[in-house]
Structure formats: structure tokens, C-alpha cells
Amino acid sequence: MEPIATLGALLGLGFVSGIRLYSTILAIGLGIRFGFLDVPSGLSHLEVLAATPVLAVAATVYTVEFVADKIPIVDSIWDMIHTVIRPVGASILGMTAIGPVDPAIKLAVALACGFVALSGHGAKATTRVAVNHSPEPFTNAGISLAEDGLVLGGVWLAIEHPLITLAVVLVLVTLCVWLVVKLFRSVAAFARSLMGRVETGAPPG
């Protein structure tokens, strides 16, 4: 597998790990176990994810996540808890995938996978915070199901079409960073406005 293609696959798996870490691991493991995914030689170490203990743990935690992610507010708490877990998990997944290589390469892969995972996680978390303002739960559940589908499609695309994945991830990471920065600025502006009203004694709103 060519280095650029390997990079594309790794970044693709890292990105979807930032959205759903456990379902990414489960999808890869089950795909390998039942022959749905044809993992290239450069990523052959991913076969460890097909081991029964790994699948059992991933399936158990994913079941909890599947339910929690459909409940408004609970999903944001879950995302907050996973702000560190998802990027770290993506880094470990990337290092596992490439197997024994030069430590510098392994570190670079870990950092790259962690970064794209954090980008995906940041966009997911901020979007869900905005959606939670909706008075009905159906939008929240619909977006959560769409994310489940995105992970499955992302895993398949990363393994089967890594070069396309590389281009898609670069675009998505750029959009995610823009979205997070824009939302952060909006929240900061709102906070400053609210503080100004408090200081002057004006009613909020």
C-alpha cells in the first residue's frame, strides 16, 4: 500500500473515530471478521480488532453510546467526557494499524489521527449543543442516526478508497475547524453581551 494511500486510510479512520470511536472499532472488527472489508497489507495489524474480546468490549460500550447519544443534554455530557477519549483512541488506533515502524513515523501518525479526530469531535459536539436547543427530540435522534451511518460509510471508504478519503478528510477538517471557531466566537460574543447587561443592570434578552 502506497504511503499516501495509507495516510488517507489512517486519517479517514481517525476522523470517524472522533465522531464515534466505539462503533468505528466495532465496524472495522466485524468487517474483518466476516470478510466485508479487504484490509490492505499496510494496515494488516487492524486484524487485532476482529478478536472476540475487542469486539465484545466495543459492542458493549457502543450500545451504551447508542442510547446516550439519542438523549438531549445526555449526548452533550457524553461528548464532553469523550473530548480526550476519542482523540486518544484515534491515535492508538492509528499506531495499531501501522504496526512496528520507525518511532518517529508512529508518533507522526498518532498526532495526525488525534488531530483529525479532535476536529471531527469538535464539530459533532458543537453541532449537538446547538441542536439541543430544539424543543423536540426527533432532530437530535435523527442527527445521531445520521452520524451512525456516516461512521459505517467512512470506515468502508477509508479502507476501500483511501485516496478519495484523504481528499474528503482534508475538506472536512477545514470545515470543522471553521465551524468550531465560528461557534466559539459566537458564544464568546454572547457571553460578553450578557456580562455587559449584568454590569449595567439591563434585563437579558
N, C-alpha and C positions, 0 to 999 in steps of 0.2 A: 504494500500500500504506500503510495507516494506521501511524502511528508505533508504537503498542502492538504491532501485529502484526509489524512489522519487528523490534522489540525481542525478541519471542518467538522469531522465527526465528533471530536472531543468537545469543541465549542458548542455544537448543537446539543449534545447530551448535557453539557454544563448549563446551558440556558434553560432547558426544560426542567432540570433539577432545581433551579431557582424558583420554579412555579410549583412543582410537585416532586419533591425528592423521592418519596417512598414509592409513588406509582412509576417513576422513571426506572428505579431499580427493579421493581416488580415486572414492568413491561419488558425490560431487557432480559431478565432472568427467564421469564416464561417464554419469550420469543426464542431464546436459545434452546431452552429445554424441549420445546415442541417443534422446533425447526422452522418457525415463522421468520426468523432473522438469520441471514447468512453473514455472520460476523467475519470481516476480513482478517487475515493473519496478523496484521499490525495491531489489532485490538483483541487478539485471541484470549488475553487474560481476563476479558469480561466474562468468560465462561464460568468463573467462580460464582457469579450471580445466579447461576442456574442450580446451585447447590440447595438441597432441601432446607437446611437451617436458615439460609439467607432468604429464600422465598417465604418461609413461614413467618419470620420476623417482619419482612417488608409487607406482607399481606395483612398481618395483624395491625401494624401501625397505620397502614393506608386505610383500613376500614374505619379506624378512629378519625383519621383526617377527612375521609369522605363525608362523614356525618358532620363533623365540626365545621367544615368549610361551607356547609349549606345553611348555617345558622347565623343571621346577622349579629354583629358585635363579637360573637364567639369566634368567627372567622378572623377578625382583626386581632383578637388576642392570640389566636393560634399563629398568625403571621408574625406578630411581634416576637413570640417565643422562638420562631424559626429564622429570625433575621441573621443569626450566626450559624444555626444548624445547616441551613440549605447551602450557603456558600462553602462551608467547610466540607459538607457531604459531597458537593460537586468536585471540590479539589481532590478529595480522597478517591472519588470515582475516576477522575482523570488519571491520577497516578496509578491506580489499579489497572486501568485499561492498557497503558503503555508498557507495563511490566518493568523488568530490570533494565534501566538505561542510565546514561550519564546523569549524576545527581543534578547538574545544572539544568538539563532538559526537563527532568522530573519536577524541579522547583518551578520552572517557567510554565509548565503545563498546569501545575497546581494553582499558580497565581492567575493564569488566564481563565481557567474554568471557574475559579472562585469569583472573579470579576464579572464574567457574563452571568453567572448565577445570581450575584447580588443585583445586577441590573434587572434581570427578569423578576426577581423577588420584589425589588423596589417598585416596579411598575404595577405588579399584581397587588401588592399591599396598599399602595396609594389609590388604585382604582377601586378596590373593595371598600376602603374607607368612604370614598365618595358615594358608592352605591348604597352603603348602609344608611344614608340619609333618606332613601326611598321608604315610604310608609308601608309598602307591601313586600313580602319575602320572595316573590317569584323572580324578580330581576336578579337578586342575589343567587338564588339556586340555579337560574339559567346560565349566568356567567360562570359559576362554579363547574357546571357540566361542560360548558364550552372549554374551560381550562383542562378538564379531564381529557377531552378529545384532542386538544392541542398537544398534550404530552404524548399521547399514543402516536399521533401523526408525526410529531417531532422526533421521537425515537426512531421510527421507521425511516424518515427522511435522512436522519443523521447517519444511519448505518448503510442505507442503500444508495444515497445520493449525497455524499459528503461535500462535494464541491458546490452544489446548489445550496446546501445547508450553510456553508461558510458565508456565502453572499447574503443569505437571508438573515443570519445571526448578526452580521455587521450592521445591516439596516435596522434590525430590531433593537440592538443595543443602543444605537444612536437615538432612536425614537424613545427608548425607555429612559435614557439619561435626560433627554429634553423634557419628557413628561414629569419626571421626578423633580427636576429643577424648577419647572414652571409651577407645579403644585406647591413646592416648598415656598416659593416666593409669594404665592397667593395666600398661604397660611400665615406667613410672616407679616404680610401687609394687613391681613385681618386682625392679627394679634396686636399690631401697632395701633390700628384704628380703635380697637376695643380698649386698649390701655389709655389712649388719648381721651376717650369718652369717660372712662372711670375717673381719670385725673381732673377733668373739667366738670364732672358731676352730671354729664348729659346721659339720658337714657340710652341703652344699647339698641341697635337696630337701624 
